[in-house]
Amino acid sequence: MKIAIAGKGGVGKTTISGTLCRILAQNGKKVLAIDGDPNPNLSRVLGIDPNLPAPLALSTDILERVEDEDGTRRIEVKLGTDELLETYGQQAPDKITLLNVGKPEVAGSGCMCGSHTCVREVIHSALSEETDQIVILDMEASMEHMKRGTAKYVDMMLTIVEPYYRSLEAGGRFAAMAKELGIEKVYAVANKVRNKQEEAAIEQFCEKNNLPILIKLPFDESVGEADLMGKSLMDHNEGSELVQSLRDLTAKISLN
């Protein structure tokens, strides 16, 4: 299964992505995490030592143009899954493998179009042979990756929303574009919910926009504590309220 995590900046995408990866891996799943944000932070949430050398970032060097017998041209990944992960993957706790889309080398160096294409085609072709692996794609906050179709070949998209209008509005836009890409399973995940009033606001918005809510996650001070110390939430407080709720989310994902 391939799952994309989307939403406005600051809603908790990376915390949810990384923690889901850790929980799934501890449940015996083979997990591949992809950091699709040019400002990468997923490695820290996964619990990778920041002092370790950074892995190679995905680049267009892994892609090639192929022409079918009918003259149709397409792009595909030159490497098989094993070679791809061995060359570009970084090992994380609980036997998780991380791939990084990379970040701009210098300011003013242009768009990240090639990086988006790499991620899209890795998900499409290189990982299509994997049947027992769960892929979690942590997406950047902008709509650019939606326009580029980065998540086009995922099985499910979770759009993370907080209980305020700008976040909900952005979540609705991500969900609408996901459906335009042909992603059939699109759900909202309500995050940082403090009370019934906030819960009701999210429910009303999602009902109005025909966006089913998969789960409602509580506001958890452990997240800020872990971030302040530069630690993974799982390593800081594995018994926290959010972690327990995300365990419930993994069960819901397996049923959808």
Residue, then its C-alpha position, 0 to 999 in steps of 0.5 A: m500500500k502507498i499512502a501520501i500525507a498532505g496538508k497545509g504547513g504546520v498541521g503535523k504532516t511530518t510528525i504523523s508520517g514518521t510516527l505512522c512509519r514507526i508504528l507500522a514497522q513495529n507491527g511487523k510491516k516492511v516500511l519505506a518512508i519518502d520525504g517529498d519535502p525540499n525542506p526535509n525533516l522526516s529523518r528526525v521524526l523517524g529517529i535517525d541520528p542527525n550526525l550521520p552522513a546524509p544519503l544521496a538525494l533522488s535525482t533525474d539520473i535514475l530516470e530514462r525515457v522509454e518508447d513503446e511499440d506503438g510510439t508512446r513515450r514515457i518515463e520510468v526508473k532505470l533501477g530495480t527496487d533493491e538497487l534503488l534502496e541500496t543506493y539512495g536509501q537510509q536506514a532508520p530505526d525499526k528497519i525502516t528505509l528512508l528516501n529523500v527528494g533532496k533540497p535546492e543546492v543554492a538559492g535561485s536554482g530554479c524549480m524542483c520539477g525533476s525531484h517531483t518527477c523522480v518521486r512520482e516515477v519511483i512510486h509508480s514503476a520502481l515500487s510496483e513490484e513490491t506487494d508486501q511493503i507500505v510506502i508513506l510519502d510525506m509531501e510538501a505543504s505547497m500545491e506544486h506537488m499536486k500540479r506535478g502529480t507527485a502522488k498520482y500513483v498512491d493508493m490513499m491520500l490522507t489530508i491533515v487538517e487542524p480546527y481553523y479555517r485556513s487549514l480546513e480550506a487547504g485540506g479541501r483543496f488537496a482532497a479535490m486535486a487528489k480526486e482529480l488525479g484519480i486517487e480513489k481513497v481520500y480522507a481527512v485526518a483531524n489533528k490537534v483537536r482540543n475540544k468538542q467545539e473544534e471537533a464540530a467545526i471540522e465535522q461541519f466543514c468535511e461534511k459540506n465538502n464531501l470529505p470523510i474523516l478517518i480519525k480525530l487526533p488529540f492535541d498532545e504537548s509531547v509533540g512540542e517537547a520531542d521537537l524541542m529536544g530534537k527527538s522522535l516522538m516515539d523515542h520521547n514518549e511512546g505512550s503519549e496520547l497521540v501515539q496511541s491514537l495513531r495506533d488506532l489510525t494504522a488499524k483504520i488504514s488496514l481496513n480501507 
